[in-house]
């Protein structure tokens, strides 16, 4: 039996890709060698870009009551004000990454998607018609034939290596520890709640490990009966490395490194688990090689700052998912799958360069202080604040939407961007942009007040929903065509002329079907 798509890696990016495919009627098989825990999914907060992507699939309707929103943003630990943005973008949202993954897996189960753990990929080959994945399973070795393979198996994953895709970059000396401890509220551990960069750029950071602990610290919930909270501890030191980077981390090593960084002993409480993290910057030279694709950390890996790794990985998944589904469902225009690398590789490269710039401003903090002071002054300016909020929050990517026309030369400023979640007023009642994208289909948003000719998208209604709404404040266009990933494929203030709209429909949604 042949599968349509095999996704290797059941992390957040792999799960999100599986969801995108399932929305379009494609049932992928997801493989992972082991169940994932907080060690493999350590994020405690989602940046604005992640929240925006989750909102346009309806995930935030459930998750919003399980976490905490806070209007804060930073770039290189220079603080920004996201409340000053002109367009409606979400704020950072505090929720443990395993809780997010669990919810996506719950939805996948309802969509009939199988996640197979204990399945390790050990071989890969491909031909013109598909690929064969060799898998070591609890019942022995088996071969899985499929049409496409997507490696979402992380920075050290096997798919990239087995496919022969190079990933140039650099590994830097770094001593990093992260883990969870249970500590008594009011102990000296809680003196390190605010991120502090020391003169050499090293840091010791403590933060609540779950939303309930955060509420306690914010005074919104009473302390637990035993007075103890589960806390995340993180140390990071540039320019040094442990003698054995594969050795298990001990509680004594954590205390010792915290002492080196802060100059004082800290009562860590009871250690629950500890792990290592490092500092490397690598990007795959190709995001596609024949029938094999890469997404998430398997495609790009950099210093973890501001949740950009997660937002970039989820954007990979949402970008690739609908394109693979279009190919498998038979309506993809020529070259659609190639646009995955064309659009996402520059974004991954920018994420790597942005985080490298932040490290430059954090490592050897004393030398960087004059530049940090100047940047802090500039960030008080509205345009500069907006620039860095979007850069740090994964909100600044823009794609070229027309053949031969760069994103900057697009005929409308919205084209290539993800349309913000503006409120909309339709004949059936109020809604918003994100809700129009819950189904994972394209959307033609008619805001023309009757100027758009009837049947302008008649040949594409099997893959594009047509929604009529009253002209919306903030959307300076009478017609907006959205791809399934929420990107604006076409926007026009003169909706009576449909020639550009039809070109965009054919470019992204293929040939129209016959309409009788």
C-alpha positions as CSV (number, residue, x, y, z in Angstrom):
1,X,0.0,0.0,0.0
2,X,1.3,3.5,-0.9
3,X,0.8,6.5,1.2
4,X,0.4,10.1,-0.1
5,X,2.7,11.8,2.4
6,X,5.0,10.6,5.1
7,X,5.9,13.2,7.7
8,X,9.0,12.4,9.7
9,X,8.9,14.1,13.1
10,X,5.9,14.7,15.4
11,X,7.0,18.0,16.7
12,X,4.9,21.1,16.3
13,X,5.9,21.8,12.7
14,X,5.2,18.1,11.7
15,X,1.9,18.1,13.5
16,X,0.8,21.4,11.9
17,X,1.8,20.1,8.5
18,X,-0.3,17.0,9.0
19,X,-3.2,19.2,10.0
20,X,-2.9,21.3,6.9
21,X,-3.0,18.3,4.7
22,X,-5.9,16.7,6.5
23,X,-8.0,19.9,6.1
24,X,-7.6,19.4,2.4
25,X,-8.6,15.7,2.5
26,X,-5.1,14.2,2.4
27,X,-4.3,11.8,5.2
28,X,-0.6,11.8,5.9
29,X,1.3,9.3,8.1
30,X,3.4,10.9,10.8
31,X,6.4,9.0,12.1
32,X,8.5,9.7,15.2
33,X,11.1,7.5,17.0
34,X,9.8,8.5,20.5
35,X,7.1,10.4,22.3
36,X,8.1,14.1,22.7
37,X,8.3,15.8,26.1
38,X,9.2,19.3,27.3
39,X,12.8,18.4,26.6
40,X,12.1,18.3,22.9
41,X,9.4,21.0,23.0
42,X,10.8,23.5,25.5
43,X,9.0,26.7,24.5
44,X,6.9,28.4,27.2
45,X,5.4,31.2,25.0
46,X,4.2,31.7,21.5
47,X,5.1,34.9,19.6
48,X,2.6,36.9,17.6
49,X,3.4,35.1,14.4
50,X,2.6,31.7,15.9
51,X,-0.6,33.0,17.5
52,X,-1.7,34.5,14.1
53,X,-1.2,31.2,12.3
54,X,-3.0,29.2,15.0
55,X,-5.9,31.7,15.0
56,X,-6.5,31.3,11.3
57,X,-7.1,27.6,11.9
58,X,-9.3,28.0,15.0
59,X,-6.8,26.6,17.5
60,X,-6.8,29.8,19.6
61,X,-10.5,29.4,20.3
62,X,-9.6,26.6,22.6
63,X,-6.1,27.5,23.7
64,X,-6.9,31.1,24.7
65,X,-8.4,29.8,28.0
66,X,-5.4,27.6,28.7
67,X,-2.7,30.3,28.7
68,X,-2.0,34.0,29.3
69,X,-1.7,36.8,26.8
70,X,0.8,39.6,27.6
71,X,1.5,42.7,25.4
72,X,5.3,42.5,25.4
73,X,7.9,42.0,22.7
74,X,11.7,42.1,22.6
75,X,14.5,42.0,20.2
76,X,18.0,41.2,21.7
77,X,16.3,41.8,25.0
78,X,15.6,45.4,24.0
79,X,11.9,45.9,24.9
80,X,9.3,46.9,22.4
81,X,5.7,48.0,22.5
82,X,3.4,45.8,20.3
83,X,0.3,47.8,21.4
84,X,1.6,50.7,19.2
85,X,1.1,48.8,16.0
86,X,-1.4,50.2,13.6
87,X,-2.9,46.9,12.3
88,X,-4.6,44.3,14.6
89,X,-1.9,41.7,15.4
90,X,-2.0,39.4,18.4
91,X,0.3,39.6,21.4
92,X,2.7,37.1,22.8
93,X,0.8,34.2,24.4
94,X,2.2,32.2,27.3
95,X,1.5,28.4,27.0
96,X,3.8,25.4,27.2
97,X,4.7,24.0,23.8
98,X,3.7,20.4,24.9
99,X,0.2,21.7,25.7
100,X,0.0,23.2,22.1
101,X,1.2,19.9,20.6
102,X,-1.3,17.9,22.6
103,X,-4.1,20.0,21.3
104,X,-3.0,19.7,17.7
105,X,-2.7,15.9,18.1
106,X,-6.2,15.8,19.6
107,X,-7.6,17.6,16.5
108,X,-5.5,15.3,14.2
109,X,-7.2,12.3,15.8
110,X,-10.6,13.7,15.0
111,X,-9.4,14.2,11.4
112,X,-8.3,10.6,11.2
113,X,-4.5,11.2,11.1
114,X,-2.3,8.5,12.5
115,X,0.8,9.5,14.5
116,X,3.1,6.4,14.9
117,X,5.7,6.7,17.7
118,X,8.5,4.2,18.1
119,X,9.1,4.4,14.3
120,X,12.6,5.5,13.4
121,X,13.5,6.3,9.8
122,X,16.8,4.6,8.9
123,X,16.7,4.7,5.1
124,X,15.3,6.7,2.2
125,X,15.3,6.4,-1.5
126,X,13.3,8.1,-4.3
127,X,12.5,7.9,-7.9
128,X,10.4,9.9,-10.4
129,X,7.1,8.7,-9.0
130,X,7.7,8.7,-5.3
131,X,9.9,7.6,-2.4
132,X,10.5,4.6,-0.1
133,X,11.1,5.2,3.6
134,X,12.8,2.5,5.6
135,X,11.5,2.4,9.1
136,X,12.6,0.5,12.2
137,X,9.4,-0.2,14.2
138,X,8.6,-2.1,17.4
139,X,7.6,-5.1,15.2
140,X,10.7,-5.0,13.0
141,X,11.8,-3.2,9.9
142,X,9.4,-2.2,7.2
143,X,9.3,-0.2,3.9
144,X,6.7,2.6,3.4
145,X,6.1,3.7,-0.2
146,X,4.8,7.2,-0.6
147,X,4.5,10.0,-3.1
148,X,6.2,12.6,-0.9
149,X,8.3,12.7,2.2
150,X,8.7,15.7,4.5
151,X,11.5,15.9,7.1
152,X,10.3,17.7,10.2
153,X,12.7,15.8,12.4
154,X,14.7,18.6,13.8
155,X,18.2,20.0,13.5
156,X,19.8,16.6,13.9
157,X,17.2,14.7,11.9
158,X,18.0,12.0,9.5
159,X,15.8,12.9,6.5
160,X,18.1,15.8,5.4
161,X,21.2,13.6,5.6
162,X,19.5,10.6,3.9
163,X,18.3,12.9,1.1
164,X,21.8,14.3,0.5
165,X,20.9,17.9,1.3
166,X,23.7,20.1,2.5
167,X,23.2,22.4,5.5
168,X,26.1,24.8,5.7
169,X,26.7,26.8,8.9
170,X,28.6,26.9,12.0
171,X,28.6,25.4,15.5
172,X,29.7,27.8,18.3
173,X,31.2,27.0,21.7
174,X,28.3,27.3,24.2
175,X,27.4,25.9,27.6
176,X,23.6,25.8,27.9
177,X,21.4,24.0,30.4
178,X,17.6,24.0,30.7
179,X,15.2,22.0,32.8
180,X,12.4,22.1,35.4
181,X,12.7,22.4,39.2
182,X,10.1,22.6,42.0
183,X,10.9,25.4,44.3
184,X,9.3,27.0,47.4
185,X,7.6,30.3,46.6
186,X,9.7,33.2,47.9
187,X,13.0,31.5,47.7
188,X,16.1,33.1,46.2
189,X,15.4,31.3,42.9
190,X,12.6,33.8,42.3
191,X,15.0,36.7,42.3
192,X,16.0,35.7,38.8
193,X,12.5,35.9,37.2
194,X,13.5,38.9,35.0
195,X,16.0,38.2,32.2
196,X,19.3,39.7,33.1
197,X,22.3,39.7,30.7
198,X,25.6,39.7,32.4
199,X,28.7,41.6,31.0
200,X,29.9,38.6,29.0
201,X,26.4,38.0,27.6
202,X,25.8,35.0,29.8
203,X,22.4,34.6,31.5
204,X,20.5,32.7,34.2
205,X,16.7,32.9,33.6
206,X,13.9,31.5,35.7
207,X,10.3,31.5,34.5
208,X,7.0,29.7,35.4
209,X,6.7,26.3,33.7
210,X,2.9,26.4,33.3
211,X,0.1,28.9,33.1
212,X,-1.1,28.2,36.7
213,X,2.3,29.0,38.1
214,X,2.3,32.3,36.1
215,X,-1.1,33.2,37.5
216,X,0.2,32.6,41.0
217,X,3.2,34.8,40.4
218,X,1.0,37.5,38.9
219,X,-1.2,37.5,42.0
220,X,-4.2,36.1,40.0
221,X,-4.4,32.8,41.7
222,X,-3.6,31.6,45.3
223,X,-0.4,29.7,46.0
224,X,-0.6,25.8,46.1
225,X,-1.1,24.2,49.5
226,X,2.6,23.1,49.7
227,X,3.8,26.6,48.6
228,X,5.9,25.1,45.7
229,X,5.8,26.1,42.0
230,X,7.2,24.2,39.0
231,X,9.7,26.5,37.4
232,X,11.8,26.5,34.2
233,X,15.5,27.3,34.7
234,X,17.9,28.2,31.9
235,X,21.6,29.0,31.8
236,X,23.5,30.2,28.8
237,X,27.2,30.9,28.4
238,X,29.0,32.0,25.3
239,X,32.5,31.0,24.4
240,X,32.8,28.0,26.7
241,X,31.6,24.4,26.4
242,X,31.2,21.4,28.7
243,X,34.0,18.8,28.5
244,X,31.5,16.2,27.5
245,X,28.5,17.6,25.7
246,X,26.7,14.2,25.8
247,X,27.0,13.6,29.5
248,X,23.7,13.9,31.5
249,X,23.3,17.2,33.3
250,X,23.4,16.9,37.1
251,X,21.8,19.2,39.7
252,X,25.3,20.1,40.9
253,X,26.3,21.2,37.4
254,X,23.2,23.4,37.2
255,X,24.1,25.1,40.5
256,X,27.7,25.4,39.5
257,X,27.0,27.1,36.2
258,X,24.4,29.5,37.8
259,X,27.1,30.4,40.4
260,X,29.6,31.2,37.6
261,X,27.1,33.4,35.9
262,X,25.6,35.3,38.8
263,X,28.5,35.1,41.3
264,X,26.2,33.7,44.1
265,X,24.7,30.4,45.2
266,X,21.0,29.8,44.4
267,X,18.7,27.3,46.0
268,X,17.3,25.4,43.0
269,X,14.8,23.4,44.9
270,X,14.0,19.8,43.7
271,X,15.3,19.0,40.2
272,X,12.7,17.3,38.0
273,X,14.7,17.0,34.8
274,X,17.6,18.7,33.1
275,X,19.0,18.8,29.5
276,X,21.5,20.6,27.4
277,X,21.1,23.2,24.6
278,X,23.6,24.6,22.2
279,X,24.3,27.4,19.7
280,X,24.6,26.5,16.1
281,X,23.4,28.2,12.9
282,X,22.7,26.1,9.9
283,X,20.3,26.2,7.0
284,X,19.5,23.6,4.4
285,X,20.7,24.6,0.9
286,X,17.5,23.2,-0.6
287,X,14.1,22.9,1.0
288,X,13.1,20.5,-1.7
289,X,15.0,17.7,-3.4
290,X,12.8,15.7,-5.8
291,X,10.1,14.1,-3.7
292,X,11.7,15.1,-0.4
293,X,10.9,18.4,1.5
294,X,12.3,19.9,4.7
295,X,10.4,22.1,7.2
296,X,11.0,23.5,10.7
297,X,14.4,23.0,12.4
298,X,15.3,20.4,9.8
299,X,15.5,23.2,7.3
300,X,16.9,26.0,9.5
301,X,18.4,26.1,13.0
302,X,19.6,29.1,14.9
303,X,20.0,30.5,18.4
304,X,16.6,30.4,20.1
305,X,15.3,33.9,20.7
306,X,11.8,35.3,20.8
307,X,10.1,32.2,19.5
308,X,11.2,32.8,15.9
309,X,12.3,29.2,15.4
310,X,8.7,28.0,16.2
311,X,7.0,30.7,14.1
312,X,9.3,30.1,11.2
313,X,8.7,26.4,11.4
314,X,4.9,26.7,11.6
315,X,5.0,29.1,8.7
316,X,6.9,26.5,6.7
317,X,4.2,23.9,7.5
318,X,1.3,26.2,6.6
319,X,3.0,27.2,3.4
320,X,3.8,23.7,2.3
321,X,0.7,22.0,3.4
322,X,-1.8,23.5,1.0
323,X,0.6,23.3,-1.9
324,X,1.2,19.6,-1.4
325,X,-2.5,19.0,-1.0
326,X,-3.2,20.9,-4.3
327,X,-0.7,18.7,-6.1
328,X,-2.2,15.5,-4.7
329,X,-5.8,16.7,-5.3
330,X,-5.0,17.5,-9.0
331,X,-5.5,21.2,-9.2
332,X,-2.0,22.6,-8.5
333,X,-0.7,25.0,-11.3
334,X,2.7,24.1,-12.8
335,X,5.6,24.9,-10.5
336,X,3.5,25.4,-7.3
337,X,5.6,23.0,-5.2
338,X,8.8,24.9,-6.3
339,X,7.4,28.1,-4.7
340,X,7.8,26.5,-1.3
341,X,11.6,26.8,-1.4
342,X,11.4,30.1,-3.3
343,X,9.3,31.7,-0.5
344,X,10.5,30.0,2.6
345,X,14.3,29.7,2.1
346,X,14.8,33.6,2.2
347,X,12.6,33.7,5.3
348,X,14.7,31.1,7.0
349,X,17.9,32.9,6.0
350,X,16.5,36.1,7.5
351,X,15.6,34.4,10.7
352,X,19.2,33.0,11.0
353,X,20.7,36.5,10.3
354,X,18.3,38.3,12.7
355,X,19.2,36.0,15.6
356,X,22.9,36.3,14.8
357,X,22.5,40.0,15.0
358,X,20.8,39.7,18.3
359,X,23.6,37.4,19.7
360,X,26.1,40.1,18.5
361,X,24.3,42.6,20.7
362,X,24.1,40.2,23.7
363,X,27.5,38.5,23.7
364,X,30.2,40.8,25.1
365,X,27.5,43.0,26.4
366,X,29.9,45.7,27.7
367,X,31.3,46.3,24.2
368,X,27.8,46.3,22.7
369,X,26.2,48.7,25.3
370,X,26.7,51.9,23.3
371,X,25.0,50.3,20.2
372,X,22.2,48.9,22.4
373,X,21.6,52.3,23.9
374,X,21.3,53.9,20.5
375,X,18.9,51.1,19.3
376,X,16.8,51.6,22.4
377,X,16.4,55.3,21.5
378,X,15.5,54.5,17.9
379,X,12.9,52.0,19.1
380,X,10.9,54.8,20.6
381,X,10.1,55.9,17.1
382,X,6.9,54.4,15.8
383,X,8.2,53.0,12.5
384,X,11.3,51.5,14.2
385,X,9.2,49.9,17.0
386,X,6.9,48.4,14.4
387,X,9.8,47.1,12.3
388,X,11.4,45.3,15.2
389,X,8.1,44.0,16.7
390,X,7.3,42.4,13.3
391,X,10.9,41.2,12.8
392,X,11.1,39.6,16.3
393,X,7.5,38.3,16.1
394,X,7.7,36.5,12.8
395,X,5.3,39.0,11.2
396,X,7.5,40.7,8.5
397,X,7.7,38.1,5.7
398,X,6.3,39.1,2.3
399,X,6.2,37.0,-0.9
400,X,6.2,37.9,-4.6
401,X,2.7,37.1,-5.8
402,X,2.9,37.8,-9.6
403,X,5.3,36.1,-12.0
404,X,8.3,38.3,-12.7
405,X,7.2,40.9,-10.1
406,X,9.1,41.3,-6.8
407,X,7.2,41.7,-3.6
408,X,8.2,45.3,-3.3
409,X,7.0,46.1,-6.8
410,X,3.5,44.5,-6.3
411,X,0.7,46.7,-7.4
412,X,-0.8,46.8,-3.9
413,X,0.8,47.1,-0.5
414,X,-1.1,44.1,0.9
415,X,0.0,41.6,-1.7
416,X,2.4,39.0,-0.3
417,X,1.6,39.8,3.3
418,X,-0.5,37.9,5.7
419,X,-3.7,39.8,6.0
420,X,-4.2,41.0,9.7
421,X,-7.2,39.8,11.5
422,X,-9.6,42.7,10.7
423,X,-13.2,42.5,11.9
424,X,-15.7,42.0,9.0
425,X,-19.4,42.7,8.7
426,X,-21.3,40.2,6.4
427,X,-24.9,39.6,5.6
428,X,-24.9,36.6,8.0
429,X,-23.4,38.6,10.9
430,X,-20.0,39.8,12.2
431,X,-16.9,37.7,11.7
432,X,-13.2,38.3,11.1
433,X,-10.4,37.5,8.7
434,X,-9.0,34.5,10.7
435,X,-12.4,32.8,10.8
436,X,-12.7,32.8,7.0
437,X,-9.5,30.6,6.9
438,X,-10.6,27.9,9.3
439,X,-11.3,25.5,6.4
440,X,-7.9,25.8,4.9
441,X,-9.3,26.9,1.5
442,X,-8.6,30.0,-0.5
443,X,-10.9,33.1,0.1
444,X,-12.1,35.8,-2.3
445,X,-13.1,38.6,0.0
446,X,-15.5,41.0,-1.8
447,X,-15.5,44.4,-0.1
448,X,-16.5,46.3,-3.3
449,X,-20.1,47.2,-2.3
450,X,-21.3,45.6,-5.5
451,X,-18.6,46.7,-7.9
452,X,-17.0,43.3,-8.3
453,X,-18.7,41.5,-11.4
454,X,-20.8,38.5,-10.5
455,X,-19.1,35.2,-11.0
456,X,-15.6,36.7,-11.0
457,X,-14.3,33.4,-9.4
458,X,-16.9,31.1,-10.8
459,X,-14.4,28.6,-12.1
460,X,-12.6,28.2,-8.8
461,X,-15.4,27.9,-6.2
462,X,-14.4,24.2,-5.6
463,X,-11.2,25.5,-4.0
464,X,-11.9,29.2,-3.2
465,X,-14.7,30.5,-0.9
466,X,-16.3,33.8,-2.0
467,X,-17.3,36.0,1.0
468,X,-19.0,39.3,0.6
469,X,-18.6,41.9,3.4
470,X,-19.1,45.6,3.9
471,X,-16.0,47.8,3.1
472,X,-13.7,47.3,6.1
473,X,-11.7,50.0,7.8
474,X,-8.0,49.2,7.5
475,X,-8.3,47.2,4.3
476,X,-7.7,49.7,1.5
477,X,-9.0,47.4,-1.2
478,X,-12.3,46.5,-2.8
479,X,-11.3,42.9,-3.5
480,X,-8.8,40.7,-1.7
481,X,-7.8,37.1,-2.7
482,X,-6.3,35.1,0.1
483,X,-4.3,31.9,-0.4
484,X,-5.1,29.1,2.1
485,X,-2.1,30.2,4.2
486,X,-3.6,33.7,4.7
487,X,-1.3,35.4,2.2
488,X,-2.8,38.1,0.0
489,X,-2.4,36.8,-3.6
490,X,-4.3,39.8,-5.1
491,X,-5.7,43.1,-3.8
492,X,-7.2,45.9,-5.9
493,X,-9.0,49.1,-5.2
494,X,-10.6,48.9,-8.7
495,X,-12.6,45.6,-8.4
496,X,-14.5,46.2,-11.6
497,X,-11.4,45.2,-13.6
498,X,-11.0,41.4,-13.0
499,X,-8.1,40.7,-15.3
500,X,-5.5,40.9,-12.5
501,X,-7.8,38.8,-10.2
502,X,-8.1,36.1,-12.8
503,X,-4.3,36.1,-13.3
504,X,-3.8,35.6,-9.6
505,X,-6.4,32.9,-9.4
506,X,-4.7,31.0,-12.2
507,X,-1.3,31.5,-10.7
508,X,-2.2,30.1,-7.3
509,X,-5.3,28.0,-7.8
510,X,-4.7,26.5,-11.3
511,X,-7.0,26.4,-14.3
512,X,-10.7,27.1,-13.8
513,X,-13.1,24.2,-14.1
514,X,-15.8,24.4,-16.7
515,X,-18.8,26.3,-15.5
516,X,-22.1,25.5,-17.3
